[in-house]
């Protein structure tokens, strides 16, 4: 049996040559959240409720465009793809009806990803459950299955949905995330994870709604895994693993008092009903609720507002045709009435709350519930079912376990669930920048430290100054990583989402071309990733159709590193405005007495073949598509902070990687490793060196021992510049200095040359 391309050893990944692999990844692609037919981004209403008659074929992009995107991402130094797909893409037509055309499209795209040498793990993505509850993920029929009516969510505020918002351009920023604590999501996630305990009357096709939903979701993912296995060249060759579920949520499990907002609910924005108020408005009652906004010091109460559904109910009417999808609902589960009323939580005849602590204790054992209990019991019950289904098909799959965001991970260390082939897959966002859409160089907050009670007062969690902010990010990521080891065991930590908003400061960068704030924010996040010594990450997000007007075409978010309205980073920063290149070359000399020094076998010739050139040149650029953004937002295109995310990184390290980092301001990359043996001729340490920061004729390299070589490489299909280092045993140090550039602005004449230009000059620098 051939060795796996990627395997886990403790907290590290190893390749087939036993080198430590650093995973530098990207989420591909945000477009996968909504269908291609009809092409329905979140600001459009037309045909929105025709949720059965849709298609996701062409997501994340077409097969014809795949070469353009994969070659670009490879050149930018990425080796990992978190492949976004949704349950809706597979099973939108109805329970058990799979879209095989979409499945085969996925197989074809993954085959192309294989040609570029990517590691891919599959992400069954959801945000606040579904497009119809304001996010992405589950098919529309799942809402009907739980007895909800998505057409009345707007009037009842059971969910804030961009597609149905009165003025989509004014949809409040980040309001979508509050749907987790609105009525529709509270019902659905409670049923999905804990329906058997809290909604025992919810029986459909002879099963509790918990089992019904979980079985269909898991079966859909298993079906895709089976098709990937049947393809014969996908499993392990390119798809190395599966993530459990994006950002799972507990619903109402563990809420101690339905009449108050729990202390752990940190996000409040817009109308902010208690769970009890949400139950009432969901049943057509009017309520005056508090309103909240997000200011410089976090959320604050801004007033009150009357929610008046005018008799509309978020529940399906009693006369609803319940035969459409072929299921049989148990007679004990009545349509037209709140499911919680049917379980005695409240009396709809007089609107009296009877059991405000209904979700506070386990109904069978009386045990007090909290988020930690939810994670260790309800979430883990789901995770085990999902894991066993996937590994029943893909035996060697690496399981990326993602517990609820920023909650304490499940206690798995030393248990049967302490799977050596598991990865801890948390998320991290700088919440202040994300919510304010502004990079504040002066202060930020240690959110993770606050959540873990590390400060006597929230005031002590404020970090002042850009250096302190960067170090705070680093310490939060390291703290999350260490917590994973403490609770889950000795496993790699890969942050499967981290990113920044680009539409900062009222889209100032789009009007001026000055992306300096975005560069600073992006660099701070990458500094944290590098300095925290995590095993990898997947940046959020690559979006093929982002525009300055509508951002990522989803809920007003604008986090894509690519936009139709921005310039692409040129291959090299060495060209000035007249296109002249520096002639300075590396003058570093090597210690030829080093035990690992040997003469190079490199010929310096280009490894590029004509077929590879033609393959890439034949694919059209997605950026040729017209944008609908107004002229004031496109007059000054920028590089979209690419200077900060296109950065050097170790690819494969002989021995163990001790530390690495990139000083963007000084264009200097450093790396320290420890190895029991010297690198061999066939197995060097390899580093990705993007040409923008490290033009081949303007690099200074210093090594503690051995020889090094820099050259273009397309052994994995995508052309990248690599440094190969043949070093000795023991502790070894590497430093590479490139070209300092002015950050955040575009110079005239700069553009992405694509694949052909670098092929004309294939010099290889060897020392």
Secondary structure, 3 states (H helix, E strand, C coil): CCCCCCEEECCEEECCCCCEECEEEEEECHHHHCCEECECCCCCCCCCCCCCCCECCCCCCCHHHHHHHHHHHHHCCCCEEEEEECHHHHHCCCCCCCCHHHHHHHHHHHHHHHHCCCEEEEEECCECCEHHHCCECECCHHHHHCCECHHHHHHHCCCCCHHHCCCHHHCCCCHHHHHHHCHHHHHHHHHHHHHHHHCCCCEECCEEHHHHHHHHHHHHHHHHHHHHHHHCCCECCCEEEEECCCCCCCCCCCCCCCCCCCCCCCCCCEECCCHHHHHHHHCCCCEEEEEEEEECCEEEEEEEEEECCCCCCCECCCCCCCCCCCCCECCCCCCCCCHHHHCCCEECCCCEECCCCCCCECCCCCCECCHHHHHHHHHHHHHHHHHHHHHCCCCCCEEEECCCCCCCCCCCCCCCCCCCCEEECCECCCHHHHHHCCCCCCEEECHHHHHCCCCCCHHHHEEECHHHHHHHHHHHHHHHHHHHHHHHCCCEEEECECCCCCCHHHHHHHHHCCCHHHHHHHHHHHHHHHHCCCCEEEEEEECCCCECCCECCCCCCCCCCCCCCCCCCCCCCCCCCCCCCCCCCCCCCCCCCCCCCCCCCCCCCCCCCHHHHHHHHCCCCHHHCCCCCCHHHCCCCCCCCHHHHCCCEEEEECCEEEEEEEECCCCEEEEEEEECCCCCCCCCEEEECCCCCCCCCCCEEEECCCEEEEEEECCCCCCEEEEEEECCCEEEEEEEECCCCCCCCCCCCCCCCCCHHHHHCCCCEEC
